[in-house]
Amino acid sequence: MQSFTELDLEYFETNLDDHVGYLRLNRPPANAHHIDVLLELQRAVEVIRFDDDVRVVLFGSANEKIFSTGFDIGVLQEKSGQQIGYASQTSKEVIMKIRTTDTIFIAMVNGHCMGGGLELALACDFRYVGNDDDYSVGMPEVHLGLIAGEAGTQLLPRYIDRSTALKMMITGETLTPEEATERGIFDEIHPPEEIEDAAREFADQIVQKPNLAVGNNKLAVNEGLELPLSDALAHERELQNRLLGSDIAKEGVDAYLGKRDPDFLAVEKGEKEPGNAE
């Protein structure tokens, strides 16, 4: 299986630094995506899923003023409705892969984030945004006679109030980053020049946590919320059972009882025996 550092993509810049993978969309001028972009993103997510060296992903843009304006409108004129439908379905499948991959994805939104661009950000586990009133945030597909067809109709109401989400989509209103954060679309807002440092600081905290436990927490939440409560609790039990008796659990318990800091990363790398303080 190809590793993250071996990826050579046309529309994304990639880099790995101390278990934090950087994935930056780069399709000038507006980072609008089409099927080739989506297929590359799908490939990247699949590689991340199998690469143990990637513990957190920072998903951003190579453009300083635009995160993504969404699906390339020009393609709507060039391709048949069936082809566009396939692209929309592929986008949904990629988004679900992000949500069901046990690696944390943090969106760094520094620029305009519209339509499918916002839908890609919503696929991430956390969203950081730059506080610049010149940035626009929204789902304006209604102005094209369309709906937010890359999972937006389902993702946005899962993060914010249903009526507020529906109003955004049927009016096509545009928000500032501050307004979008107040509504709950973004988790944190920072000056544009500080957003990457803030996201990286959070990523570094996650890297030090037990990777399997972090990933199982993500899966328990994302998958469990789509299930009836009894099924979700059974799913939680199964994920917990994977951890009970594991080396990382042994390390965590021993460190707690020994009143020391656990070294989960060393245990997971095989550089330290679980429960050994040395």
C-alpha positions in Angstrom: 0.0 0.0 0.0 1.3 3.4 -0.9 2.2 5.7 2.0 1.1 9.3 2.5 4.6 10.6 1.8 4.6 8.7 -1.5 1.4 10.4 -2.8 2.0 12.5 -5.9 -1.2 14.3 -6.7 -2.1 17.0 -9.3 -4.7 18.9 -7.3 -3.4 18.5 -3.7 -0.2 19.5 -1.9 0.8 16.9 0.7 3.3 16.9 3.6 3.9 14.9 6.7 5.4 16.4 9.8 5.6 14.5 13.1 2.6 12.4 12.4 0.5 15.4 11.2 -0.4 15.2 7.5 -1.1 18.3 5.5 -3.5 18.0 2.7 -4.0 21.3 0.7 -6.4 21.7 -2.2 -4.6 23.4 -5.1 -6.7 24.0 -8.2 -6.4 27.6 -9.2 -8.0 30.0 -9.5 -10.8 29.2 -7.0 -10.2 25.6 -5.9 -13.4 24.5 -7.5 -13.5 20.7 -7.8 -14.6 18.3 -10.4 -14.5 14.5 -10.6 -10.7 14.3 -11.0 -10.2 16.3 -7.8 -12.7 14.1 -6.0 -11.0 11.0 -7.1 -7.6 12.3 -5.9 -9.2 13.2 -2.6 -10.6 9.7 -2.4 -7.2 8.2 -3.1 -5.6 10.4 -0.4 -8.2 9.4 2.2 -7.7 5.7 1.4 -4.0 6.1 1.8 -4.4 8.0 5.1 -6.7 5.2 6.4 -3.9 2.6 6.1 -0.9 4.8 7.0 -0.2 4.5 10.7 2.3 7.4 10.5 -0.6 9.8 9.8 -2.4 10.4 13.1 -4.1 13.7 12.3 -4.8 15.5 9.0 -4.9 19.2 8.5 -7.1 19.8 5.5 -6.6 23.3 4.0 -5.9 25.2 0.8 -2.8 26.3 -1.1 -4.7 29.5 -2.0 -4.4 32.3 0.7 -7.9 33.7 0.0 -10.0 30.8 -1.1 -10.6 27.5 0.6 -13.0 26.2 -2.1 -15.9 27.7 -4.1 -17.3 24.2 -4.5 -18.1 22.2 -7.6 -16.9 23.7 -10.8 -20.0 25.3 -12.4 -18.4 25.2 -15.8 -18.5 21.4 -15.7 -22.3 21.6 -15.3 -22.5 22.9 -18.8 -20.0 20.5 -20.3 -21.1 17.2 -18.8 -24.4 15.3 -18.9 -26.7 15.2 -15.9 -25.8 11.6 -15.5 -22.1 12.4 -15.3 -22.7 15.2 -12.8 -24.8 12.8 -10.8 -21.9 10.3 -10.7 -19.6 13.1 -9.5 -22.1 14.1 -6.8 -22.3 10.5 -5.6 -18.5 10.2 -5.6 -18.3 13.3 -3.4 -20.8 11.8 -1.0 -18.8 8.6 -0.9 -15.5 10.5 -0.2 -17.1 12.5 2.5 -18.4 9.3 4.2 -14.9 7.8 3.9 -13.5 10.9 5.8 -16.2 10.5 8.5 -15.6 6.7 8.9 -11.8 6.8 8.7 -10.4 6.6 12.3 -8.0 9.5 11.7 -9.0 13.0 12.9 -9.4 15.5 10.1 -9.2 19.2 11.0 -10.3 21.7 8.3 -8.3 25.0 8.1 -10.7 27.4 6.3 -8.8 30.5 5.3 -10.8 32.1 2.5 -14.1 31.8 0.7 -15.8 28.5 1.6 -18.9 28.1 -0.5 -21.2 25.2 -1.7 -19.2 22.0 -2.1 -16.2 23.6 -0.4 -18.3 24.0 2.8 -19.5 20.5 2.4 -15.9 19.2 2.3 -15.2 21.2 5.5 -18.3 19.8 7.2 -16.9 16.3 6.5 -14.0 17.0 8.8 -14.2 16.4 12.5 -13.2 19.9 13.5 -13.3 23.2 11.6 -11.0 26.2 12.2 -11.8 29.4 10.3 -9.9 32.7 9.7 -11.6 35.8 11.0 -11.8 38.0 7.9 -15.0 39.6 6.9 -14.0 39.5 3.2 -14.4 35.7 3.4 -17.8 34.3 2.4 -19.4 31.2 3.8 -22.5 29.6 2.5 -24.5 27.1 0.4 -25.7 29.1 -2.6 -26.8 26.2 -4.8 -30.4 27.4 -4.8 -29.4 30.3 -7.0 -28.5 27.7 -9.7 -31.7 25.9 -9.3 -30.0 23.1 -7.3 -29.6 21.8 -3.8 -26.5 21.3 -1.7 -25.9 17.9 -3.4 -22.6 16.9 -1.9 -24.0 15.8 1.5 -24.7 19.4 2.6 -28.5 18.8 3.1 -27.6 16.1 5.6 -24.4 17.4 7.2 -25.3 21.0 8.0 -28.4 20.1 10.0 -26.3 17.7 12.0 -24.1 20.6 13.2 -26.6 23.4 13.6 -30.3 24.0 14.1 -32.4 22.3 11.4 -34.4 25.4 10.6 -31.3 27.6 10.5 -29.6 25.1 8.1 -32.7 24.9 5.9 -33.0 28.7 5.8 -29.3 29.0 4.7 -30.0 26.5 1.8 -33.3 27.9 0.5 -32.2 31.5 0.7 -28.6 30.9 -0.4 -27.5 33.5 2.2 -23.8 34.3 2.6 -22.3 34.5 6.1 -19.1 36.0 7.4 -16.8 33.6 9.3 -17.8 35.2 12.6 -21.5 34.7 11.8 -20.9 31.1 10.7 -19.0 30.4 13.9 -21.8 31.9 16.0 -24.2 29.5 14.3 -22.0 26.5 15.1 -20.6 25.8 11.6 -17.0 26.3 12.8 -15.4 25.3 16.1 -12.8 28.0 16.4 -12.1 31.4 14.8 -8.7 33.0 14.7 -6.9 35.8 12.8 -6.0 34.4 9.4 -2.3 34.4 10.1 -2.8 32.3 13.3 -5.3 29.7 12.0 -2.7 27.1 11.0 -0.7 27.4 14.2 -3.9 27.0 16.2 -4.9 23.9 14.3 -1.4 22.5 14.5 -1.4 23.0 18.3 -4.6 21.0 18.6 -3.2 18.3 16.2 0.0 18.0 18.3 -2.2 17.3 21.4 -4.1 14.6 19.5 -0.8 13.0 18.3 0.2 12.4 22.0 -3.1 10.5 22.7 -3.5 6.8 22.1 -4.3 6.6 18.4 -6.6 3.6 18.6 -8.7 5.2 21.4 -8.9 8.5 19.5 -10.0 6.7 16.4 -12.6 4.6 18.2 -14.0 7.6 19.8 -14.5 9.2 16.4 -16.2 6.1 15.0 -18.4 5.6 18.1 -19.7 9.2 17.6 -20.0 9.4 13.8 -21.4 6.0 13.3 -23.3 5.7 16.5 -25.3 8.8 15.9 -26.8 7.3 12.8 -28.0 4.2 14.7 -30.9 3.6 17.2 -29.6 4.0 20.7 -29.5 0.2 21.5 -27.5 -0.5 18.4 -25.2 2.5 19.0 -24.5 1.2 22.5 -23.7 -2.2 21.1 -21.3 -0.5 18.6 -19.7 1.4 21.5 -19.3 -1.8 23.4 -17.6 -3.5 20.5 -15.2 -0.6 20.0 -14.4 -0.5 23.8 -13.7 -4.3 23.7 -11.0 -3.7 21.1 -9.3 -1.5 23.6 -9.7 -3.5 26.8 -6.5 -5.6 27.3 -4.6 -3.7 24.5 -1.1 -2.4 25.0 -2.3 1.2 25.1 -4.9 0.4 27.8 -2.2 -1.4 29.8 0.1 1.7 29.5 -2.7 4.1 30.4 -3.7 2.2 33.5 -0.2 1.6 34.7 0.7 5.2 34.2 -2.3 6.3 36.1 -1.6 4.0 39.0 2.1 4.8 38.9 1.3 8.6 38.9 3.4 9.2 35.7 2.6 10.5 32.3 1.8 7.7 29.8 3.8 7.4 26.6 1.3 6.0 24.2 3.3 7.0 21.1 6.3 5.0 22.1 4.1 1.9 23.0 2.3 2.1 19.7 5.7 2.3 17.8 7.0 -0.7 19.7 9.7 1.4 21.3 8.5 0.8 24.9 6.8 -2.1 26.7 3.4 -1.2 28.1 3.5 -0.6 31.8 7.3 0.0 31.8 8.1 3.4 33.2 11.6 3.3 31.8 
